[in-house]
Amino acid sequence: MPGRRGGRSGELGSARVDTRRANVARIYDYLLGGSHNFLADQDVGRAIMAIEPNAPALGRANREFPGRAVRFVSAAGISQFR
């Protein structure tokens, strides 16, 4: 069936999720302190933090940037966003 992946999995909607393989979105979630991640994601997140201890702060800054950008251009008088 298209869109499905094999391996041990948890169910997420109708898609099967391979919990043994790290996923960039779940690693990001782990770095931000979220709960939607698995051991493989946590292992990679810890490896990243061993190299770059500021990774969680960098992730938060990345998450906060769009809001700052919208406030900045809005204050400059731009009201149309695409």
PDB file of N, CA, C and O in Angstrom:
ATOM      1  N   MET A   1       0.846  -1.181   0.000  1.00  0.00           N
ATOM      2  CA  MET A   1       0.000   0.000   0.000  1.00  0.00           C
ATOM      3  C   MET A   1       0.891   1.243   0.000  1.00  0.00           C
ATOM      4  O   MET A   1       1.835   1.297   0.788  1.00  0.00           O
ATOM      5  N   PRO A   2       0.636   2.238  -0.841  1.00  0.00           N
ATOM      6  CA  PRO A   2       1.459   3.444  -0.894  1.00  0.00           C
ATOM      7  C   PRO A   2       1.429   4.187   0.432  1.00  0.00           C
ATOM      8  O   PRO A   2       0.413   4.225   1.125  1.00  0.00           O
ATOM      9  N   GLY A   3       2.585   4.782   0.768  1.00  0.00           N
ATOM     10  CA  GLY A   3       2.672   5.598   1.963  1.00  0.00           C
ATOM     11  C   GLY A   3       2.922   4.815   3.242  1.00  0.00           C
ATOM     12  O   GLY A   3       2.984   5.397   4.324  1.00  0.00           O
ATOM     13  N   ARG A   4       3.067   3.500   3.126  1.00  0.00           N
ATOM     14  CA  ARG A   4       3.315   2.690   4.319  1.00  0.00           C
ATOM     15  C   ARG A   4       4.747   2.229   4.348  1.00  0.00           C
ATOM     16  O   ARG A   4       5.358   2.010   3.302  1.00  0.00           O
ATOM     17  N   ARG A   5       5.288   2.080   5.537  1.00  0.00           N
ATOM     18  CA  ARG A   5       6.665   1.606   5.710  1.00  0.00           C
ATOM     19  C   ARG A   5       6.632   0.413   6.637  1.00  0.00           C
ATOM     20  O   ARG A   5       5.804   0.340   7.545  1.00  0.00           O
ATOM     21  N   GLY A   6       7.537  -0.521   6.405  1.00  0.00           N
ATOM     22  CA  GLY A   6       7.586  -1.718   7.229  1.00  0.00           C
ATOM     23  C   GLY A   6       8.379  -1.509   8.489  1.00  0.00           C
ATOM     24  O   GLY A   6       8.814  -0.395   8.782  1.00  0.00           O
ATOM     25  N   GLY A   7       8.572  -2.585   9.244  1.00  0.00           N
ATOM     26  CA  GLY A   7       9.350  -2.535  10.476  1.00  0.00           C
ATOM     27  C   GLY A   7       8.446  -2.475  11.682  1.00  0.00           C
ATOM     28  O   GLY A   7       7.231  -2.315  11.559  1.00  0.00           O
ATOM     29  N   ARG A   8       9.063  -2.608  12.879  1.00  0.00           N
ATOM     30  CA  ARG A   8       8.257  -2.457  14.085  1.00  0.00           C
ATOM     31  C   ARG A   8       7.669  -1.066  14.047  1.00  0.00           C
ATOM     32  O   ARG A   8       8.331  -0.112  13.640  1.00  0.00           O
ATOM     33  N   SER A   9       6.451  -0.955  14.463  1.00  0.00           N
ATOM     34  CA  SER A   9       5.836   0.353  14.299  1.00  0.00           C
ATOM     35  C   SER A   9       4.834   0.660  15.388  1.00  0.00           C
ATOM     36  O   SER A   9       4.330  -0.221  16.084  1.00  0.00           O
ATOM     37  N   GLY A  10       4.570   1.941  15.505  1.00  0.00           N
ATOM     38  CA  GLY A  10       3.451   2.451  16.276  1.00  0.00           C
ATOM     39  C   GLY A  10       2.478   2.978  15.246  1.00  0.00           C
ATOM     40  O   GLY A  10       2.878   3.285  14.123  1.00  0.00           O
ATOM     41  N   GLU A  11       1.236   3.087  15.592  1.00  0.00           N
ATOM     42  CA  GLU A  11       0.260   3.600  14.643  1.00  0.00           C
ATOM     43  C   GLU A  11       0.142   5.110  14.812  1.00  0.00           C
ATOM     44  O   GLU A  11       0.039   5.610  15.932  1.00  0.00           O
ATOM     45  N   LEU A  12       0.158   5.810  13.727  1.00  0.00           N
ATOM     46  CA  LEU A  12      -0.007   7.255  13.728  1.00  0.00           C
ATOM     47  C   LEU A  12      -0.979   7.547  12.607  1.00  0.00           C
ATOM     48  O   LEU A  12      -0.577   7.615  11.445  1.00  0.00           O
ATOM     49  N   GLY A  13      -2.246   7.721  12.928  1.00  0.00           N
ATOM     50  CA  GLY A  13      -3.260   7.832  11.894  1.00  0.00           C
ATOM     51  C   GLY A  13      -3.348   6.497  11.183  1.00  0.00           C
ATOM     52  O   GLY A  13      -3.458   5.453  11.826  1.00  0.00           O
ATOM     53  N   SER A  14      -3.301   6.524   9.870  1.00  0.00           N
ATOM     54  CA  SER A  14      -3.347   5.280   9.110  1.00  0.00           C
ATOM     55  C   SER A  14      -1.958   4.866   8.626  1.00  0.00           C
ATOM     56  O   SER A  14      -1.819   3.824   7.985  1.00  0.00           O
ATOM     57  N   ALA A  15      -0.934   5.661   8.920  1.00  0.00           N
ATOM     58  CA  ALA A  15       0.425   5.354   8.473  1.00  0.00           C
ATOM     59  C   ALA A  15       1.148   4.567   9.554  1.00  0.00           C
ATOM     60  O   ALA A  15       0.927   4.786  10.745  1.00  0.00           O
ATOM     61  N   ARG A  16       2.003   3.659   9.139  1.00  0.00           N
ATOM     62  CA  ARG A  16       2.826   2.923  10.095  1.00  0.00           C
ATOM     63  C   ARG A  16       4.118   3.705  10.303  1.00  0.00           C
ATOM     64  O   ARG A  16       4.689   4.241   9.353  1.00  0.00           O
ATOM     65  N   VAL A  17       4.569   3.766  11.536  1.00  0.00           N
ATOM     66  CA  VAL A  17       5.757   4.530  11.888  1.00  0.00           C
ATOM     67  C   VAL A  17       6.828   3.555  12.363  1.00  0.00           C
ATOM     68  O   VAL A  17       6.603   2.789  13.301  1.00  0.00           O
ATOM     69  N   ASP A  18       7.984   3.582  11.720  1.00  0.00           N
ATOM     70  CA  ASP A  18       9.092   2.730  12.138  1.00  0.00           C
ATOM     71  C   ASP A  18       9.794   3.415  13.302  1.00  0.00           C
ATOM     72  O   ASP A  18      10.508   4.400  13.113  1.00  0.00           O
ATOM     73  N   THR A  19       9.591   2.898  14.490  1.00  0.00           N
ATOM     74  CA  THR A  19      10.135   3.529  15.697  1.00  0.00           C
ATOM     75  C   THR A  19      11.608   3.217  15.905  1.00  0.00           C
ATOM     76  O   THR A  19      12.241   3.793  16.789  1.00  0.00           O
ATOM     77  N   ARG A  20      12.163   2.312  15.102  1.00  0.00           N
ATOM     78  CA  ARG A  20      13.588   1.962  15.237  1.00  0.00           C
ATOM     79  C   ARG A  20      14.483   2.922  14.476  1.00  0.00           C
ATOM     80  O   ARG A  20      15.689   2.961  14.719  1.00  0.00           O
ATOM     81  N   ARG A  21      13.918   3.697  13.559  1.00  0.00           N
ATOM     82  CA  ARG A  21      14.704   4.640  12.744  1.00  0.00           C
ATOM     83  C   ARG A  21      14.398   6.063  13.179  1.00  0.00           C
ATOM     84  O   ARG A  21      13.239   6.453  13.319  1.00  0.00           O
ATOM     85  N   ALA A  22      15.450   6.824  13.387  1.00  0.00           N
ATOM     86  CA  ALA A  22      15.272   8.228  13.768  1.00  0.00           C
ATOM     87  C   ALA A  22      14.641   9.004  12.620  1.00  0.00           C
ATOM     88  O   ALA A  22      14.844   8.689  11.447  1.00  0.00           O
ATOM     89  N   ASN A  23      13.877  10.015  12.982  1.00  0.00           N
ATOM     90  CA  ASN A  23      13.203  10.880  12.017  1.00  0.00           C
ATOM     91  C   ASN A  23      13.510  12.325  12.400  1.00  0.00           C
ATOM     92  O   ASN A  23      13.443  12.688  13.575  1.00  0.00           O
ATOM     93  N   VAL A  24      13.844  13.142  11.412  1.00  0.00           N
ATOM     94  CA  VAL A  24      14.287  14.509  11.699  1.00  0.00           C
ATOM     95  C   VAL A  24      13.233  15.308  12.464  1.00  0.00           C
ATOM     96  O   VAL A  24      13.585  16.084  13.353  1.00  0.00           O
ATOM     97  N   ALA A  25      11.958  15.138  12.142  1.00  0.00           N
ATOM     98  CA  ALA A  25      10.918  15.888  12.847  1.00  0.00           C
ATOM     99  C   ALA A  25      10.814  15.454  14.306  1.00  0.00           C
ATOM    100  O   ALA A  25      10.613  16.285  15.192  1.00  0.00           O
ATOM    101  N   ARG A  26      10.950  14.159  14.552  1.00  0.00           N
ATOM    102  CA  ARG A  26      10.883  13.676  15.931  1.00  0.00           C
ATOM    103  C   ARG A  26      12.143  14.030  16.711  1.00  0.00           C
ATOM    104  O   ARG A  26      12.071  14.248  17.920  1.00  0.00           O
ATOM    105  N   ILE A  27      13.291  14.091  16.051  1.00  0.00           N
ATOM    106  CA  ILE A  27      14.521  14.546  16.715  1.00  0.00           C
ATOM    107  C   ILE A  27      14.346  16.002  17.132  1.00  0.00           C
ATOM    108  O   ILE A  27      14.699  16.381  18.248  1.00  0.00           O
ATOM    109  N   TYR A  28      13.802  16.808  16.236  1.00  0.00           N
ATOM    110  CA  TYR A  28      13.531  18.222  16.522  1.00  0.00           C
ATOM    111  C   TYR A  28      12.587  18.328  17.714  1.00  0.00           C
ATOM    112  O   TYR A  28      12.796  19.150  18.606  1.00  0.00           O
ATOM    113  N   ASP A  29      11.551  17.497  17.727  1.00  0.00           N
ATOM    114  CA  ASP A  29      10.613  17.467  18.848  1.00  0.00           C
ATOM    115  C   ASP A  29      11.348  17.144  20.146  1.00  0.00           C
ATOM    116  O   ASP A  29      11.111  17.785  21.170  1.00  0.00           O
ATOM    117  N   TYR A  30      12.232  16.161  20.108  1.00  0.00           N
ATOM    118  CA  TYR A  30      13.011  15.788  21.295  1.00  0.00           C
ATOM    119  C   TYR A  30      13.874  16.961  21.766  1.00  0.00           C
ATOM    120  O   TYR A  30      13.915  17.265  22.958  1.00  0.00           O
ATOM    121  N   LEU A  31      14.554  17.611  20.841  1.00  0.00           N
ATOM    122  CA  LEU A  31      15.422  18.726  21.200  1.00  0.00           C
ATOM    123  C   LEU A  31      14.629  19.879  21.810  1.00  0.00           C
ATOM    124  O   LEU A  31      15.153  20.622  22.639  1.00  0.00           O
ATOM    125  N   LEU A  32      13.369  20.030  21.403  1.00  0.00           N
ATOM    126  CA  LEU A  32      12.520  21.090  21.943  1.00  0.00           C
ATOM    127  C   LEU A  32      11.811  20.661  23.225  1.00  0.00           C
ATOM    128  O   LEU A  32      11.031  21.426  23.793  1.00  0.00           O
ATOM    129  N   GLY A  33      12.084  19.430  23.683  1.00  0.00           N
ATOM    130  CA  GLY A  33      11.474  18.970  24.928  1.00  0.00           C
ATOM    131  C   GLY A  33      10.103  18.357  24.751  1.00  0.00           C
ATOM    132  O   GLY A  33       9.361  18.212  25.722  1.00  0.00           O
ATOM    133  N   GLY A  34       9.754  17.995  23.528  1.00  0.00           N
ATOM    134  CA  GLY A  34       8.450  17.409  23.260  1.00  0.00           C
ATOM    135  C   GLY A  34       8.351  15.954  23.677  1.00  0.00           C
ATOM    136  O   GLY A  34       9.310  15.367  24.179  1.00  0.00           O
ATOM    137  N   SER A  35       7.181  15.385  23.462  1.00  0.00           N
ATOM    138  CA  SER A  35       6.937  13.999  23.864  1.00  0.00           C
ATOM    139  C   SER A  35       6.617  13.087  22.695  1.00  0.00           C
ATOM    140  O   SER A  35       6.330  11.908  22.900  1.00  0.00           O
ATOM    141  N   HIS A  36       6.659  13.599  21.479  1.00  0.00           N
ATOM    142  CA  HIS A  36       6.335  12.807  20.289  1.00  0.00           C
ATOM    143  C   HIS A  36       7.613  12.325  19.623  1.00  0.00           C
ATOM    144  O   HIS A  36       7.916  12.702  18.492  1.00  0.00           O
ATOM    145  N   ASN A  37       8.359  11.489  20.333  1.00  0.00           N
ATOM    146  CA  ASN A  37       9.617  10.952  19.820  1.00  0.00           C
ATOM    147  C   ASN A  37       9.852   9.586  20.446  1.00  0.00           C
ATOM    148  O   ASN A  37       9.214   9.217  21.432  1.00  0.00           O
ATOM    149  N   PHE A  38      10.770   8.853  19.861  1.00  0.00           N
ATOM    150  CA  PHE A  38      11.062   7.495  20.306  1.00  0.00           C
ATOM    151  C   PHE A  38      12.542   7.385  20.666  1.00  0.00           C
ATOM    152  O   PHE A  38      13.302   8.334  20.477  1.00  0.00           O
ATOM    153  N   LEU A  39      12.948   6.231  21.183  1.00  0.00           N
ATOM    154  CA  LEU A  39      14.315   6.023  21.639  1.00  0.00           C
ATOM    155  C   LEU A  39      15.340   6.330  20.546  1.00  0.00           C
ATOM    156  O   LEU A  39      16.367   6.948  20.825  1.00  0.00           O
ATOM    157  N   ALA A  40      15.077   5.908  19.308  1.00  0.00           N
ATOM    158  CA  ALA A  40      16.017   6.183  18.209  1.00  0.00           C
ATOM    159  C   ALA A  40      16.191   7.683  18.008  1.00  0.00           C
ATOM    160  O   ALA A  40      17.302   8.152  17.758  1.00  0.00           O
ATOM    161  N   ASP A  41      15.107   8.432  18.115  1.00  0.00           N
ATOM    162  CA  ASP A  41      15.167   9.892  17.967  1.00  0.00           C
ATOM    163  C   ASP A  41      15.936  10.510  19.128  1.00  0.00           C
ATOM    164  O   ASP A  41      16.723  11.435  18.931  1.00  0.00           O
ATOM    165  N   GLN A  42      15.711  10.005  20.330  1.00  0.00           N
ATOM    166  CA  GLN A  42      16.400  10.509  21.507  1.00  0.00           C
ATOM    167  C   GLN A  42      17.895  10.224  21.436  1.00  0.00           C
ATOM    168  O   GLN A  42      18.712  11.060  21.820  1.00  0.00           O
ATOM    169  N   ASP A  43      18.249   9.037  20.943  1.00  0.00           N
ATOM    170  CA  ASP A  43      19.671   8.692  20.795  1.00  0.00           C
ATOM    171  C   ASP A  43      20.376   9.674  19.868  1.00  0.00           C
ATOM    172  O   ASP A  43      21.471  10.148  20.173  1.00  0.00           O
ATOM    173  N   VAL A  44      19.748   9.976  18.739  1.00  0.00           N
ATOM    174  CA  VAL A  44      20.347  10.922  17.792  1.00  0.00           C
ATOM    175  C   VAL A  44      20.372  12.325  18.404  1.00  0.00           C
ATOM    176  O   VAL A  44      21.355  13.049  18.247  1.00  0.00           O
ATOM    177  N   GLY A  45      19.307  12.711  19.092  1.00  0.00           N
ATOM    178  CA  GLY A  45      19.270  14.014  19.747  1.00  0.00           C
ATOM    179  C   GLY A  45      20.391  14.172  20.762  1.00  0.00           C
ATOM    180  O   GLY A  45      21.026  15.225  20.831  1.00  0.00           O
ATOM    181  N   ARG A  46      20.639  13.129  21.551  1.00  0.00           N
ATOM    182  CA  ARG A  46      21.734  13.193  22.519  1.00  0.00           C
ATOM    183  C   ARG A  46      23.089  13.271  21.816  1.00  0.00           C
ATOM    184  O   ARG A  46      23.991  13.964  22.287  1.00  0.00           O
ATOM    185  N   ALA A  47      23.237  12.566  20.695  1.00  0.00           N
ATOM    186  CA  ALA A  47      24.487  12.628  19.930  1.00  0.00           C
ATOM    187  C   ALA A  47      24.698  14.043  19.382  1.00  0.00           C
ATOM    188  O   ALA A  47      25.818  14.554  19.385  1.00  0.00           O
ATOM    189  N   ILE A  48      23.637  14.659  18.923  1.00  0.00           N
ATOM    190  CA  ILE A  48      23.722  16.037  18.420  1.00  0.00           C
ATOM    191  C   ILE A  48      24.138  16.975  19.551  1.00  0.00           C
ATOM    192  O   ILE A  48      24.993  17.841  19.366  1.00  0.00           O
ATOM    193  N   MET A  49      23.523  16.797  20.729  1.00  0.00           N
ATOM    194  CA  MET A  49      23.841  17.677  21.853  1.00  0.00           C
ATOM    195  C   MET A  49      25.253  17.454  22.382  1.00  0.00           C
ATOM    196  O   MET A  49      25.840  18.356  22.980  1.00  0.00           O
ATOM    197  N   ALA A  50      25.802  16.264  22.169  1.00  0.00           N
ATOM    198  CA  ALA A  50      27.195  16.020  22.564  1.00  0.00           C
ATOM    199  C   ALA A  50      28.141  16.838  21.696  1.00  0.00           C
ATOM    200  O   ALA A  50      29.207  17.255  22.150  1.00  0.00           O
ATOM    201  N   ILE A  51      27.748  17.065  20.447  1.00  0.00           N
ATOM    202  CA  ILE A  51      28.560  17.857  19.517  1.00  0.00           C
ATOM    203  C   ILE A  51      28.244  19.345  19.666  1.00  0.00           C
ATOM    204  O   ILE A  51      29.143  20.185  19.655  1.00  0.00           O
ATOM    205  N   GLU A  52      26.943  19.661  19.806  1.00  0.00           N
ATOM    206  CA  GLU A  52      26.496  21.058  19.906  1.00  0.00           C
ATOM    207  C   GLU A  52      25.534  21.179  21.088  1.00  0.00           C
ATOM    208  O   GLU A  52      24.326  21.000  20.929  1.00  0.00           O
ATOM    209  N   PRO A  53      26.069  21.482  22.269  1.00  0.00           N
ATOM    210  CA  PRO A  53      25.215  21.571  23.465  1.00  0.00           C
ATOM    211  C   PRO A  53      24.098  22.611  23.349  1.00  0.00           C
ATOM    212  O   PRO A  53      23.097  22.516  24.059  1.00  0.00           O
ATOM    213  N   ASN A  54      24.252  23.585  22.481  1.00  0.00           N
ATOM    214  CA  ASN A  54      23.233  24.632  22.309  1.00  0.00           C
ATOM    215  C   ASN A  54      22.129  24.236  21.343  1.00  0.00           C
ATOM    216  O   ASN A  54      21.295  25.074  21.000  1.00  0.00           O
ATOM    217  N   ALA A  55      22.095  22.997  20.895  1.00  0.00           N
ATOM    218  CA  ALA A  55      21.099  22.567  19.909  1.00  0.00           C
ATOM    219  C   ALA A  55      19.665  22.860  20.356  1.00  0.00           C
ATOM    220  O   ALA A  55      18.885  23.359  19.545  1.00  0.00           O
ATOM    221  N   PRO A  56      19.279  22.577  21.600  1.00  0.00           N
ATOM    222  CA  PRO A  56      17.903  22.914  21.997  1.00  0.00           C
ATOM    223  C   PRO A  56      17.606  24.415  21.890  1.00  0.00           C
ATOM    224  O   PRO A  56      16.523  24.799  21.448  1.00  0.00           O
ATOM    225  N   ALA A  57      18.553  25.260  22.289  1.00  0.00           N
ATOM    226  CA  ALA A  57      18.349  26.714  22.187  1.00  0.00           C
ATOM    227  C   ALA A  57      18.264  27.144  20.730  1.00  0.00           C
ATOM    228  O   ALA A  57      17.473  28.021  20.383  1.00  0.00           O
ATOM    229  N   LEU A  58      19.072  26.534  19.882  1.00  0.00           N
ATOM    230  CA  LEU A  58      19.021  26.849  18.450  1.00  0.00           C
ATOM    231  C   LEU A  58      17.679  26.431  17.857  1.00  0.00           C
ATOM    232  O   LEU A  58      17.117  27.142  17.023  1.00  0.00           O
ATOM    233  N   GLY A  59      17.172  25.288  18.283  1.00  0.00           N
ATOM    234  CA  GLY A  59      15.860  24.839  17.816  1.00  0.00           C
ATOM    235  C   GLY A  59      14.754  25.787  18.243  1.00  0.00           C
ATOM    236  O   GLY A  59      13.861  26.101  17.457  1.00  0.00           O
ATOM    237  N   ARG A  60      14.812  26.247  19.494  1.00  0.00           N
ATOM    238  CA  ARG A  60      13.805  27.201  19.964  1.00  0.00           C
ATOM    239  C   ARG A  60      13.888  28.512  19.190  1.00  0.00           C
ATOM    240  O   ARG A  60      12.858  29.087  18.837  1.00  0.00           O
ATOM    241  N   ALA A  61      15.107  28.992  18.920  1.00  0.00           N
ATOM    242  CA  ALA A  61      15.276  30.228  18.145  1.00  0.00           C
ATOM    243  C   ALA A  61      14.704  30.059  16.743  1.00  0.00           C
ATOM    244  O   ALA A  61      14.074  30.969  16.205  1.00  0.00           O
ATOM    245  N   ASN A  62      14.930  28.886  16.158  1.00  0.00           N
ATOM    246  CA  ASN A  62      14.382  28.592  14.834  1.00  0.00           C
ATOM    247  C   ASN A  62      12.857  28.605  14.867  1.00  0.00           C
ATOM    248  O   ASN A  62      12.220  29.107  13.941  1.00  0.00           O
ATOM    249  N   ARG A  63      12.277  28.064  15.915  1.00  0.00           N
ATOM    250  CA  ARG A  63      10.820  28.014  16.061  1.00  0.00           C
ATOM    251  C   ARG A  63      10.239  29.400  16.269  1.00  0.00           C
ATOM    252  O   ARG A  63       9.133  29.679  15.806  1.00  0.00           O
ATOM    253  N   GLU A  64      10.972  30.285  16.966  1.00  0.00           N
ATOM    254  CA  GLU A  64      10.476  31.624  17.283  1.00  0.00           C
ATOM    255  C   GLU A  64      10.639  32.624  16.142  1.00  0.00           C
ATOM    256  O   GLU A  64       9.962  33.652  16.124  1.00  0.00           O
ATOM    257  N   PHE A  65      11.531  32.337  15.187  1.00  0.00           N
ATOM    258  CA  PHE A  65      11.835  33.295  14.126  1.00  0.00           C
ATOM    259  C   PHE A  65      10.613  33.724  13.304  1.00  0.00           C
ATOM    260  O   PHE A  65      10.443  34.925  13.094  1.00  0.00           O
ATOM    261  N   PRO A  66       9.753  32.814  12.826  1.00  0.00           N
ATOM    262  CA  PRO A  66       8.626  33.278  11.994  1.00  0.00           C
ATOM    263  C   PRO A  66       7.755  34.306  12.705  1.00  0.00           C
ATOM    264  O   PRO A  66       7.307  35.263  12.074  1.00  0.00           O
ATOM    265  N   GLY A  67       7.506  34.135  13.985  1.00  0.00           N
ATOM    266  CA  GLY A  67       6.699  35.108  14.719  1.00  0.00           C
ATOM    267  C   GLY A  67       7.364  36.477  14.775  1.00  0.00           C
ATOM    268  O   GLY A  67       6.711  37.504  14.591  1.00  0.00           O
ATOM    269  N   ARG A  68       8.679  36.479  15.033  1.00  0.00           N
ATOM    270  CA  ARG A  68       9.408  37.754  15.046  1.00  0.00           C
ATOM    271  C   ARG A  68       9.380  38.408  13.672  1.00  0.00           C
ATOM    272  O   ARG A  68       9.207  39.623  13.568  1.00  0.00           O
ATOM    273  N   ALA A  69       9.548  37.617  12.619  1.00  0.00           N
ATOM    274  CA  ALA A  69       9.571  38.170  11.263  1.00  0.00           C
ATOM    275  C   ALA A  69       8.223  38.798  10.905  1.00  0.00           C
ATOM    276  O   ALA A  69       8.172  39.879  10.319  1.00  0.00           O
ATOM    277  N   VAL A  70       7.143  38.119  11.259  1.00  0.00           N
ATOM    278  CA  VAL A  70       5.806  38.656  10.959  1.00  0.00           C
ATOM    279  C   VAL A  70       5.561  39.934  11.748  1.00  0.00           C
ATOM    280  O   VAL A  70       5.035  40.905  11.203  1.00  0.00           O
ATOM    281  N   ARG A  71       5.935  39.946  13.025  1.00  0.00           N
ATOM    282  CA  ARG A  71       5.745  41.177  13.812  1.00  0.00           C
ATOM    283  C   ARG A  71       6.557  42.325  13.230  1.00  0.00           C
ATOM    284  O   ARG A  71       6.077  43.458  13.193  1.00  0.00           O
ATOM    285  N   PHE A  72       7.779  42.055  12.773  1.00  0.00           N
ATOM    286  CA  PHE A  72       8.644  43.087  12.216  1.00  0.00           C
ATOM    287  C   PHE A  72       8.032  43.695  10.953  1.00  0.00           C
ATOM    288  O   PHE A  72       7.914  44.915  10.840  1.00  0.00           O
ATOM    289  N   VAL A  73       7.642  42.837  10.006  1.00  0.00           N
ATOM    290  CA  VAL A  73       7.103  43.393   8.747  1.00  0.00           C
ATOM    291  C   VAL A  73       5.734  44.013   8.978  1.00  0.00           C
ATOM    292  O   VAL A  73       5.376  44.975   8.298  1.00  0.00           O
ATOM    293  N   SER A  74       4.960  43.488   9.921  1.00  0.00           N
ATOM    294  CA  SER A  74       3.678  44.083  10.245  1.00  0.00           C
ATOM    295  C   SER A  74       3.856  45.487  10.818  1.00  0.00           C
ATOM    296  O   SER A  74       3.114  46.404  10.467  1.00  0.00           O
ATOM    297  N   ALA A  75       4.847  45.651  11.706  1.00  0.00           N
ATOM    298  CA  ALA A  75       5.143  46.976  12.274  1.00  0.00           C
ATOM    299  C   ALA A  75       5.643  47.938  11.214  1.00  0.00           C
ATOM    300  O   ALA A  75       5.518  49.153  11.366  1.00  0.00           O
ATOM    301  N   ALA A  76       6.214  47.399  10.132  1.00  0.00           N
ATOM    302  CA  ALA A  76       6.696  48.240   9.037  1.00  0.00           C
ATOM    303  C   ALA A  76       5.566  48.616   8.076  1.00  0.00           C
ATOM    304  O   ALA A  76       5.793  49.314   7.088  1.00  0.00           O
ATOM    305  N   GLY A  77       4.342  48.146   8.372  1.00  0.00           N
ATOM    306  CA  GLY A  77       3.190  48.515   7.550  1.00  0.00           C
ATOM    307  C   GLY A  77       2.785  47.485   6.516  1.00  0.00           C
ATOM    308  O   GLY A  77       1.822  47.711   5.783  1.00  0.00           O
ATOM    309  N   ILE A  78       3.468  46.386   6.430  1.00  0.00           N
ATOM    310  CA  ILE A  78       3.085  45.354   5.459  1.00  0.00           C
ATOM    311  C   ILE A  78       1.952  44.552   6.057  1.00  0.00           C
ATOM    312  O   ILE A  78       2.065  44.031   7.167  1.00  0.00           O
ATOM    313  N   SER A  79       0.852  44.453   5.315  1.00  0.00           N
ATOM    314  CA  SER A  79      -0.322  43.755   5.846  1.00  0.00           C
ATOM    315  C   SER A  79      -0.716  42.546   5.000  1.00  0.00           C
ATOM    316  O   SER A  79      -1.639  41.816   5.360  1.00  0.00           O
ATOM    317  N   GLN A  80      -0.039  42.331   3.900  1.00  0.00           N
ATOM    318  CA  GLN A  80      -0.371  41.186   3.044  1.00  0.00           C
ATOM    319  C   GLN A  80       0.721  40.135   3.181  1.00  0.00           C
ATOM    320  O   GLN A  80       1.894  40.407   2.926  1.00  0.00           O
ATOM    321  N   PHE A  81       0.335  38.961   3.577  1.00  0.00           N
ATOM    322  CA  PHE A  81       1.270  37.859   3.726  1.00  0.00           C
ATOM    323  C   PHE A  81       0.832  36.723   2.839  1.00  0.00           C
ATOM    324  O   PHE A  81      -0.357  36.420   2.744  1.00  0.00           O
ATOM    325  N   ARG A  82       1.791  36.092   2.189  1.00  0.00           N
ATOM    326  CA  ARG A  82       1.464  34.938   1.335  1.00  0.00           C
ATOM    327  C   ARG A  82       1.940  33.698   1.966  1.00  0.00           C
ATOM    328  O   ARG A  82       1.764  32.615   1.409  1.00  0.00           O
TER     329      ARG A  82
END
